[in-house]
Amino acid sequence: MHSLINIQFKSNVSDYNIEMNSTQKKYKQTCSETICMIENISPFEYNITVKKDGYKTLKYKFKPSNNTTIQNISLEKDYKLQPVELFSQKEAIIILEDQEKELTPLEIIEIIKAKKTIFYTVKTEENTYIFKKNVNWLELFQNDKFLWNFNDSTKSEIKLIEVFWNKNYLFLELWKNKYLFQIQSWENKKIIFEIPIQYIKAGNWNGEFIFVTNKGSFLYNSHKNTFLYNAFFSDYIIFQKNTYVWIIYSNETKKKEKFNLGDKKENTILQYNPETKKQTILLETSKNITKIFKKNWEIYFQDNDNNHFSLTHLQE
């Protein structure tokens, strides 16, 4: 007859569940603390399963041999891309719809005037930005609020985007001139930046912005009017102090080699601390991620079809 033994589990997290299955015996226990004791166990070989919501399930085989056996276990977070509904900024020319009701001649004249004066519009989730032509000027409006006058000396492409998650700022590109416009203070700051910009998002601190380009990312300080180039992070966020989260794509061979990801076949979402050199693979995904941004310490991704995803369990 065999002696019963005790097993002590030491985990890196609390509130986990343990299942121990053998051909003769089965045990289940919920562990509210990191250290958990299961007592009076028959000394058979067990298939052990450890589970916790938001973490990867841990499975292994174990055969106790001593009266009291200590098992050190470590659970890894199970990061996932959860689909979410977020508004995508779209650029569009306003077209005034035909009215169903009969219009007076005066109303028809006013509609024709409106069509002629509206030069360019951008609709976002909350606002409509309209450039109206006024003699030799373009007047920029946010909904009905006048923002700024621009000289209409040359007709060329106009670009307007709200800075991601900081709608007090607009990025404007008119006739090869680039501006960062602050709506509340009516400050229009001209920026010297020759590389085409894919999009802009707010940085961690007031006055910081990340300019994402196909040449890499640039951290812009609007107070100093300076750019800090980051060649490795094609698109990134600073999640916590000195901790970056960014994407290494499957075809970025040199970056994969630098971070020992040569065997990864999919795009890798990586958490990295440049000071300590500590890196954590959060997720591997086949999704074609085009943007990464942060709102209220939640991390979001956008793919090339304008679908949005949140990265679950990062704060737990």
C-alpha positions as YAML, in Angstrom:
chain: A
units: angstrom
residues:
- id: 1
  name: MET
  ca: [0.00, 0.00, 0.00]
- id: 2
  name: HIS
  ca: [1.36, 3.41, -0.98]
- id: 3
  name: SER
  ca: [1.67, 6.49, 1.24]
- id: 4
  name: LEU
  ca: [-0.28, 9.63, 0.50]
- id: 5
  name: ILE
  ca: [1.69, 12.79, -0.16]
- id: 6
  name: ASN
  ca: [1.20, 16.56, -0.36]
- id: 7
  name: ILE
  ca: [1.95, 18.79, -3.35]
- id: 8
  name: GLN
  ca: [2.60, 22.52, -2.97]
- id: 9
  name: PHE
  ca: [2.11, 24.64, -6.09]
- id: 10
  name: LYS
  ca: [3.88, 28.01, -6.31]
- id: 11
  name: SER
  ca: [2.57, 30.19, -9.10]
- id: 12
  name: ASN
  ca: [3.35, 33.66, -10.44]
- id: 13
  name: VAL
  ca: [-0.38, 34.53, -10.27]
- id: 14
  name: SER
  ca: [-3.28, 33.94, -7.88]
- id: 15
  name: ASP
  ca: [-6.85, 32.73, -8.56]
- id: 16
  name: TYR
  ca: [-6.05, 29.76, -10.76]
- id: 17
  name: ASN
  ca: [-7.50, 26.24, -11.09]
- id: 18
  name: ILE
  ca: [-5.60, 22.96, -10.97]
- id: 19
  name: GLU
  ca: [-6.72, 19.61, -12.33]
- id: 20
  name: MET
  ca: [-4.71, 16.43, -11.71]
- id: 21
  name: ASN
  ca: [-5.74, 13.32, -13.64]
- id: 22
  name: SER
  ca: [-4.30, 9.81, -13.55]
- id: 23
  name: THR
  ca: [-5.70, 6.42, -14.50]
- id: 24
  name: GLN
  ca: [-6.69, 5.85, -10.87]
- id: 25
  name: LYS
  ca: [-7.33, 9.25, -9.31]
- id: 26
  name: LYS
  ca: [-8.56, 12.75, -10.18]
- id: 27
  name: TYR
  ca: [-8.20, 15.94, -8.19]
- id: 28
  name: LYS
  ca: [-9.49, 19.48, -8.70]
- id: 29
  name: GLN
  ca: [-8.72, 22.58, -6.68]
- id: 30
  name: THR
  ca: [-9.23, 26.33, -6.96]
- id: 31
  name: CYS
  ca: [-6.26, 28.31, -5.64]
- id: 32
  name: SER
  ca: [-7.02, 31.82, -4.43]
- id: 33
  name: GLU
  ca: [-3.38, 32.57, -3.48]
- id: 34
  name: THR
  ca: [-0.13, 32.12, -5.40]
- id: 35
  name: ILE
  ca: [0.86, 29.24, -3.07]
- id: 36
  name: CYS
  ca: [-1.59, 26.36, -3.07]
- id: 37
  name: MET
  ca: [-1.40, 23.03, -1.22]
- id: 38
  name: ILE
  ca: [-3.13, 19.87, -2.38]
- id: 39
  name: GLU
  ca: [-2.95, 17.26, 0.36]
- id: 40
  name: ASN
  ca: [-3.24, 13.47, 0.60]
- id: 41
  name: ILE
  ca: [-2.46, 12.71, -3.01]
- id: 42
  name: SER
  ca: [-1.84, 9.20, -4.25]
- id: 43
  name: PRO
  ca: [1.69, 8.99, -5.75]
- id: 44
  name: PHE
  ca: [0.72, 8.19, -9.34]
- id: 45
  name: GLU
  ca: [1.77, 9.87, -12.56]
- id: 46
  name: TYR
  ca: [-0.58, 12.75, -13.28]
- id: 47
  name: ASN
  ca: [-1.55, 14.88, -16.21]
- id: 48
  name: ILE
  ca: [-1.62, 18.34, -14.64]
- id: 49
  name: THR
  ca: [-3.65, 21.19, -16.11]
- id: 50
  name: VAL
  ca: [-3.46, 24.73, -14.72]
- id: 51
  name: LYS
  ca: [-6.00, 27.31, -15.92]
- id: 52
  name: LYS
  ca: [-6.71, 30.99, -15.33]
- id: 53
  name: ASP
  ca: [-8.87, 33.38, -17.35]
- id: 54
  name: GLY
  ca: [-6.72, 35.57, -19.57]
- id: 55
  name: TYR
  ca: [-3.74, 33.21, -19.39]
- id: 56
  name: LYS
  ca: [-2.52, 30.34, -21.53]
- id: 57
  name: THR
  ca: [-3.44, 26.91, -20.20]
- id: 58
  name: LEU
  ca: [-0.43, 25.05, -18.77]
- id: 59
  name: LYS
  ca: [-0.28, 21.27, -19.23]
- id: 60
  name: TYR
  ca: [2.44, 18.83, -18.20]
- id: 61
  name: LYS
  ca: [3.03, 15.39, -16.72]
- id: 62
  name: PHE
  ca: [4.34, 14.85, -13.20]
- id: 63
  name: LYS
  ca: [4.93, 11.91, -10.83]
- id: 64
  name: PRO
  ca: [5.45, 12.84, -7.16]
- id: 65
  name: SER
  ca: [8.28, 11.10, -5.34]
- id: 66
  name: ASN
  ca: [8.61, 12.77, -1.90]
- id: 67
  name: ASN
  ca: [6.27, 13.19, 1.03]
- id: 68
  name: THR
  ca: [5.88, 16.88, 0.17]
- id: 69
  name: THR
  ca: [6.69, 18.03, -3.36]
- id: 70
  name: ILE
  ca: [6.97, 21.65, -4.51]
- id: 71
  name: GLN
  ca: [5.90, 22.54, -8.04]
- id: 72
  name: ASN
  ca: [6.92, 25.96, -9.40]
- id: 73
  name: ILE
  ca: [4.59, 26.99, -12.21]
- id: 74
  name: SER
  ca: [4.48, 30.10, -14.37]
- id: 75
  name: LEU
  ca: [1.44, 31.11, -16.38]
- id: 76
  name: GLU
  ca: [1.78, 33.32, -19.46]
- id: 77
  name: LYS
  ca: [-0.82, 35.89, -20.45]
- id: 78
  name: ASP
  ca: [-2.96, 34.88, -23.39]
- id: 79
  name: TYR
  ca: [-2.97, 38.06, -25.49]
- id: 80
  name: LYS
  ca: [-5.61, 38.22, -28.20]
- id: 81
  name: LEU
  ca: [-6.80, 40.70, -30.77]
- id: 82
  name: GLN
  ca: [-10.43, 41.37, -29.92]
- id: 83
  name: PRO
  ca: [-12.54, 43.03, -32.68]
- id: 84
  name: VAL
  ca: [-13.91, 46.41, -31.61]
- id: 85
  name: GLU
  ca: [-16.02, 49.09, -33.27]
- id: 86
  name: LEU
  ca: [-14.01, 52.27, -33.81]
- id: 87
  name: PHE
  ca: [-14.59, 55.04, -36.32]
- id: 88
  name: SER
  ca: [-12.17, 55.27, -39.24]
- id: 89
  name: GLN
  ca: [-11.29, 58.71, -40.51]
- id: 90
  name: LYS
  ca: [-12.33, 59.11, -44.12]
- id: 91
  name: GLU
  ca: [-11.78, 61.89, -46.56]
- id: 92
  name: ALA
  ca: [-14.62, 62.83, -48.90]
- id: 93
  name: ILE
  ca: [-15.88, 65.60, -51.08]
- id: 94
  name: ILE
  ca: [-19.28, 66.82, -49.93]
- id: 95
  name: ILE
  ca: [-22.03, 66.37, -52.48]
- id: 96
  name: LEU
  ca: [-25.28, 68.16, -51.69]
- id: 97
  name: GLU
  ca: [-28.11, 65.67, -52.09]
- id: 98
  name: ASP
  ca: [-31.12, 66.50, -54.24]
- id: 99
  name: GLN
  ca: [-34.01, 67.69, -52.14]
- id: 100
  name: GLU
  ca: [-37.27, 65.77, -52.19]
- id: 101
  name: LYS
  ca: [-39.40, 68.86, -51.62]
- id: 102
  name: GLU
  ca: [-39.95, 71.57, -54.22]
- id: 103
  name: LEU
  ca: [-37.51, 74.47, -53.89]
- id: 104
  name: THR
  ca: [-38.08, 78.13, -54.49]
- id: 105
  name: PRO
  ca: [-35.82, 79.90, -57.02]
- id: 106
  name: LEU
  ca: [-34.04, 81.62, -54.11]
- id: 107
  name: GLU
  ca: [-33.35, 78.28, -52.38]
- id: 108
  name: ILE
  ca: [-31.98, 76.83, -55.63]
- id: 109
  name: ILE
  ca: [-29.62, 79.81, -55.96]
- id: 110
  name: GLU
  ca: [-28.36, 79.28, -52.39]
- id: 111
  name: ILE
  ca: [-27.67, 75.57, -53.07]
- id: 112
  name: ILE
  ca: [-25.72, 76.44, -56.23]
- id: 113
  name: LYS
  ca: [-23.67, 78.97, -54.27]
- id: 114
  name: ALA
  ca: [-22.93, 76.37, -51.58]
- id: 115
  name: LYS
  ca: [-21.75, 73.87, -54.18]
- id: 116
  name: LYS
  ca: [-19.40, 76.43, -55.69]
- id: 117
  name: THR
  ca: [-17.92, 77.66, -52.41]
- id: 118
  name: ILE
  ca: [-17.24, 74.24, -50.82]
- id: 119
  name: PHE
  ca: [-13.80, 73.24, -52.03]
- id: 120
  name: TYR
  ca: [-12.89, 70.24, -49.90]
- id: 121
  name: THR
  ca: [-14.31, 68.41, -46.85]
- id: 122
  name: VAL
  ca: [-13.25, 65.75, -44.37]
- id: 123
  name: LYS
  ca: [-15.78, 63.91, -42.20]
- id: 124
  name: THR
  ca: [-14.72, 62.29, -38.96]
- id: 125
  name: GLU
  ca: [-16.65, 60.62, -36.16]
- id: 126
  name: GLU
  ca: [-17.65, 63.89, -34.49]
- id: 127
  name: ASN
  ca: [-16.77, 66.68, -36.92]
- id: 128
  name: THR
  ca: [-16.98, 67.86, -40.49]
- id: 129
  name: TYR
  ca: [-14.10, 70.05, -41.69]
- id: 130
  name: ILE
  ca: [-14.88, 72.25, -44.67]
- id: 131
  name: PHE
  ca: [-12.62, 74.38, -46.84]
- id: 132
  name: LYS
  ca: [-14.67, 77.17, -48.41]
- id: 133
  name: LYS
  ca: [-13.37, 79.31, -51.20]
- id: 134
  name: ASN
  ca: [-13.58, 83.05, -50.55]
- id: 135
  name: VAL
  ca: [-11.97, 85.10, -53.36]
- id: 136
  name: ASN
  ca: [-8.22, 84.28, -52.99]
- id: 137
  name: TRP
  ca: [-8.53, 82.55, -49.63]
- id: 138
  name: LEU
  ca: [-9.58, 79.15, -48.38]
- id: 139
  name: GLU
  ca: [-11.48, 79.37, -45.11]
- id: 140
  name: LEU
  ca: [-11.29, 76.33, -42.85]
- id: 141
  name: PHE
  ca: [-14.36, 75.52, -40.72]
- id: 142
  name: GLN
  ca: [-14.92, 72.87, -38.10]
- id: 143
  name: ASN
  ca: [-18.64, 72.29, -38.52]
- id: 144
  name: ASP
  ca: [-19.88, 75.92, -38.31]
- id: 145
  name: LYS
  ca: [-16.86, 77.24, -36.41]
- id: 146
  name: PHE
  ca: [-14.30, 79.26, -38.36]
- id: 147
  name: LEU
  ca: [-10.71, 78.10, -37.72]
- id: 148
  name: TRP
  ca: [-8.22, 79.64, -40.16]
- id: 149
  name: ASN
  ca: [-7.58, 81.39, -43.48]
- id: 150
  name: PHE
  ca: [-5.19, 79.95, -46.05]
- id: 151
  name: ASN
  ca: [-3.92, 81.68, -49.16]
- id: 152
  name: ASP
  ca: [-5.45, 80.11, -52.26]
- id: 153
  name: SER
  ca: [-2.63, 81.07, -54.62]
- id: 154
  name: THR
  ca: [-2.16, 77.54, -55.97]
- id: 155
  name: LYS
  ca: [-4.60, 74.73, -56.42]
- id: 156
  name: SER
  ca: [-3.12, 71.46, -55.29]
- id: 157
  name: GLU
  ca: [-3.81, 68.48, -53.05]
- id: 158
  name: ILE
  ca: [-5.12, 69.19, -49.57]
- id: 159
  name: LYS
  ca: [-4.72, 66.78, -46.70]
- id: 160
  name: LEU
  ca: [-6.39, 67.10, -43.29]
- id: 161
  name: ILE
  ca: [-6.41, 64.50, -40.52]
- id: 162
  name: GLU
  ca: [-7.24, 64.64, -36.85]
- id: 163
  name: VAL
  ca: [-4.38, 63.49, -34.67]
- id: 164
  name: PHE
  ca: [-5.32, 60.06, -33.38]
- id: 165
  name: TRP
  ca: [-6.91, 60.34, -29.93]
- id: 166
  name: ASN
  ca: [-6.11, 64.04, -29.56]
- id: 167
  name: LYS
  ca: [-8.81, 65.85, -31.51]
- id: 168
  name: ASN
  ca: [-7.60, 69.23, -30.32]
- id: 169
  name: TYR
  ca: [-4.91, 68.95, -33.01]
- id: 170
  name: LEU
  ca: [-5.15, 68.78, -36.78]
- id: 171
  name: PHE
  ca: [-2.46, 67.91, -39.26]
- id: 172
  name: LEU
  ca: [-2.76, 69.96, -42.46]
- id: 173
  name: GLU
  ca: [-0.90, 69.69, -45.72]
- id: 174
  name: LEU
  ca: [-1.64, 72.40, -48.26]
- id: 175
  name: TRP
  ca: [0.45, 73.03, -51.35]
- id: 176
  name: LYS
  ca: [3.46, 71.16, -49.90]
- id: 177
  name: ASN
  ca: [3.30, 73.17, -46.68]
- id: 178
  name: LYS
  ca: [2.65, 71.21, -43.50]
- id: 179
  name: TYR
  ca: [1.03, 72.52, -40.32]
- id: 180
  name: LEU
  ca: [0.08, 71.31, -36.88]
- id: 181
  name: PHE
  ca: [-3.02, 73.26, -35.91]
- id: 182
  name: GLN
  ca: [-4.24, 73.50, -32.30]
- id: 183
  name: ILE
  ca: [-7.96, 74.17, -32.32]
- id: 184
  name: GLN
  ca: [-8.48, 75.52, -28.82]
- id: 185
  name: SER
  ca: [-5.66, 78.05, -28.92]
- id: 186
  name: TRP
  ca: [-5.89, 78.79, -32.68]
- id: 187
  name: GLU
  ca: [-2.17, 78.12, -33.04]
- id: 188
  name: ASN
  ca: [-1.02, 77.11, -36.51]
- id: 189
  name: LYS
  ca: [2.55, 75.79, -36.37]
- id: 190
  name: LYS
  ca: [4.41, 75.26, -39.63]
- id: 191
  name: ILE
  ca: [6.45, 72.07, -39.77]
- id: 192
  name: ILE
  ca: [9.48, 71.40, -41.96]
- id: 193
  name: PHE
  ca: [9.18, 67.72, -42.77]
- id: 194
  name: GLU
  ca: [9.84, 66.36, -46.27]
- id: 195
  name: ILE
  ca: [8.95, 62.67, -45.84]
- id: 196
  name: PRO
  ca: [5.34, 61.73, -46.74]
- id: 197
  name: ILE
  ca: [3.34, 61.12, -43.56]
- id: 198
  name: GLN
  ca: [1.05, 58.13, -43.27]
- id: 199
  name: TYR
  ca: [-0.63, 59.27, -40.08]
- id: 200
  name: ILE
  ca: [0.03, 61.06, -36.77]
- id: 201
  name: LYS
  ca: [-0.87, 60.10, -33.23]
- id: 202
  name: ALA
  ca: [-0.41, 61.68, -29.83]
- id: 203
  name: GLY
  ca: [2.67, 60.71, -27.81]
- id: 204
  name: ASN
  ca: [2.79, 60.12, -24.06]
- id: 205
  name: TRP
  ca: [3.36, 63.72, -23.05]
- id: 206
  name: ASN
  ca: [1.68, 67.02, -23.86]
- id: 207
  name: GLY
  ca: [3.13, 68.41, -27.07]
- id: 208
  name: GLU
  ca: [4.56, 65.06, -28.24]
- id: 209
  name: PHE
  ca: [3.43, 63.40, -31.45]
- id: 210
  name: ILE
  ca: [4.51, 60.31, -33.38]
- id: 211
  name: PHE
  ca: [4.79, 60.81, -37.14]
- id: 212
  name: VAL
  ca: [4.52, 57.43, -38.88]
- id: 213
  name: THR
  ca: [6.12, 57.17, -42.34]
- id: 214
  name: ASN
  ca: [7.29, 54.41, -44.63]
- id: 215
  name: LYS
  ca: [10.86, 55.34, -43.63]
- id: 216
  name: GLY
  ca: [10.28, 54.75, -39.92]
- id: 217
  name: SER
  ca: [8.72, 56.73, -37.08]
- id: 218
  name: PHE
  ca: [9.60, 60.18, -35.78]
- id: 219
  name: LEU
  ca: [8.86, 61.49, -32.30]
- id: 220
  name: TYR
  ca: [8.01, 65.17, -32.71]
- id: 221
  name: ASN
  ca: [8.30, 67.66, -29.83]
- id: 222
  name: SER
  ca: [6.12, 70.64, -30.73]
- id: 223
  name: HIS
  ca: [7.57, 72.79, -27.93]
- id: 224
  name: LYS
  ca: [11.12, 72.42, -29.25]
- id: 225
  name: ASN
  ca: [10.11, 71.83, -32.88]
- id: 226
  name: THR
  ca: [12.46, 68.82, -33.03]
- id: 227
  name: PHE
  ca: [12.21, 65.30, -34.44]
- id: 228
  name: LEU
  ca: [13.73, 62.13, -32.97]
- id: 229
  name: TYR
  ca: [14.07, 59.41, -35.60]
- id: 230
  name: ASN
  ca: [13.44, 55.79, -34.73]
- id: 231
  name: ALA
  ca: [14.57, 53.48, -37.51]
- id: 232
  name: PHE
  ca: [13.67, 50.21, -35.79]
- id: 233
  name: PHE
  ca: [10.10, 51.01, -34.82]
- id: 234
  name: SER
  ca: [8.21, 51.51, -38.07]
- id: 235
  name: ASP
  ca: [5.12, 52.08, -35.95]
- id: 236
  name: TYR
  ca: [4.97, 51.94, -32.18]
- id: 237
  name: ILE
  ca: [3.50, 53.25, -28.96]
- id: 238
  name: ILE
  ca: [5.18, 53.93, -25.63]
- id: 239
  name: PHE
  ca: [2.99, 51.83, -23.38]
- id: 240
  name: GLN
  ca: [4.66, 52.42, -20.03]
- id: 241
  name: LYS
  ca: [7.82, 54.22, -18.99]
- id: 242
  name: ASN
  ca: [10.63, 53.05, -21.31]
- id: 243
  name: THR
  ca: [8.45, 50.21, -22.63]
- id: 244
  name: TYR
  ca: [7.55, 50.07, -26.31]
- id: 245
  name: VAL
  ca: [4.94, 47.97, -28.06]
- id: 246
  name: TRP
  ca: [5.33, 47.61, -31.79]
- id: 247
  name: ILE
  ca: [5.05, 45.23, -34.71]
- id: 248
  name: ILE
  ca: [7.79, 43.35, -36.53]
- id: 249
  name: TYR
  ca: [6.40, 42.16, -39.84]
- id: 250
  name: SER
  ca: [7.12, 38.72, -41.21]
- id: 251
  name: ASN
  ca: [9.15, 40.13, -44.13]
- id: 252
  name: GLU
  ca: [11.40, 42.36, -41.95]
- id: 253
  name: THR
  ca: [14.31, 39.93, -41.92]
- id: 254
  name: LYS
  ca: [16.94, 42.19, -40.30]
- id: 255
  name: LYS
  ca: [14.65, 43.22, -37.46]
- id: 256
  name: LYS
  ca: [13.67, 39.60, -36.84]
- id: 257
  name: GLU
  ca: [17.33, 38.62, -36.64]
- id: 258
  name: LYS
  ca: [18.14, 41.45, -34.22]
- id: 259
  name: PHE
  ca: [15.39, 40.37, -31.83]
- id: 260
  name: ASN
  ca: [15.89, 36.60, -32.32]
- id: 261
  name: LEU
  ca: [12.63, 36.15, -34.19]
- id: 262
  name: GLY
  ca: [14.07, 34.46, -37.26]
- id: 263
  name: ASP
  ca: [11.75, 31.45, -36.98]
- id: 264
  name: LYS
  ca: [8.55, 33.50, -36.76]
- id: 265
  name: LYS
  ca: [6.36, 33.11, -39.84]
- id: 266
  name: GLU
  ca: [3.71, 35.68, -38.89]
- id: 267
  name: ASN
  ca: [3.76, 39.31, -37.81]
- id: 268
  name: THR
  ca: [4.97, 39.64, -34.23]
- id: 269
  name: ILE
  ca: [3.61, 42.11, -31.68]
- id: 270
  name: LEU
  ca: [6.52, 42.74, -29.34]
- id: 271
  name: GLN
  ca: [6.90, 44.49, -25.99]
- id: 272
  name: TYR
  ca: [10.42, 45.80, -25.49]
- id: 273
  name: ASN
  ca: [12.41, 47.85, -22.99]
- id: 274
  name: PRO
  ca: [15.48, 49.41, -24.67]
- id: 275
  name: GLU
  ca: [17.21, 50.02, -21.32]
- id: 276
  name: THR
  ca: [16.93, 46.52, -19.87]
- id: 277
  name: LYS
  ca: [16.74, 44.79, -23.31]
- id: 278
  name: LYS
  ca: [13.84, 42.74, -21.96]
- id: 279
  name: GLN
  ca: [11.43, 41.66, -24.67]
- id: 280
  name: THR
  ca: [8.13, 39.79, -24.56]
- id: 281
  name: ILE
  ca: [6.29, 38.36, -27.52]
- id: 282
  name: LEU
  ca: [2.70, 39.40, -26.92]
- id: 283
  name: LEU
  ca: [1.16, 37.85, -29.98]
- id: 284
  name: GLU
  ca: [1.81, 36.42, -33.41]
- id: 285
  name: THR
  ca: [-0.80, 37.27, -36.02]
- id: 286
  name: SER
  ca: [-1.42, 36.89, -39.74]
- id: 287
  name: LYS
  ca: [-3.47, 40.11, -39.78]
- id: 288
  name: ASN
  ca: [-2.01, 42.86, -41.93]
- id: 289
  name: ILE
  ca: [-1.72, 45.51, -39.20]
- id: 290
  name: THR
  ca: [-1.33, 49.06, -40.56]
- id: 291
  name: LYS
  ca: [-1.74, 51.17, -37.40]
- id: 292
  name: ILE
  ca: [-1.14, 50.82, -33.69]
- id: 293
  name: PHE
  ca: [-2.43, 53.43, -31.25]
- id: 294
  name: LYS
  ca: [-3.40, 53.92, -27.62]
- id: 295
  name: LYS
  ca: [-6.45, 55.32, -25.85]
- id: 296
  name: ASN
  ca: [-6.79, 55.43, -22.06]
- id: 297
  name: TRP
  ca: [-3.97, 52.87, -21.76]
- id: 298
  name: GLU
  ca: [-5.75, 50.43, -24.05]
- id: 299
  name: ILE
  ca: [-3.85, 49.36, -27.16]
- id: 300
  name: TYR
  ca: [-5.66, 49.19, -30.49]
- id: 301
  name: PHE
  ca: [-4.69, 47.99, -33.96]
- id: 302
  name: GLN
  ca: [-6.09, 48.71, -37.40]
- id: 303
  name: ASP
  ca: [-5.67, 46.44, -40.40]
- id: 304
  name: ASN
  ca: [-5.63, 47.30, -44.09]
- id: 305
  name: ASP
  ca: [-9.41, 46.76, -44.29]
- id: 306
  name: ASN
  ca: [-9.97, 49.40, -41.56]
- id: 307
  name: ASN
  ca: [-11.01, 46.75, -39.03]
- id: 308
  name: HIS
  ca: [-10.05, 47.53, -35.43]
- id: 309
  name: PHE
  ca: [-8.85, 45.25, -32.65]
- id: 310
  name: SER
  ca: [-7.95, 45.72, -29.01]
- id: 311
  name: LEU
  ca: [-5.12, 43.81, -27.34]
- id: 312
  name: THR
  ca: [-6.75, 41.99, -24.44]
- id: 313
  name: HIS
  ca: [-5.28, 41.24, -20.98]
- id: 314
  name: LEU
  ca: [-2.35, 43.65, -21.28]
- id: 315
  name: GLN
  ca: [-3.26, 45.56, -18.10]
- id: 316
  name: GLU
  ca: [-3.99, 42.52, -15.93]
...
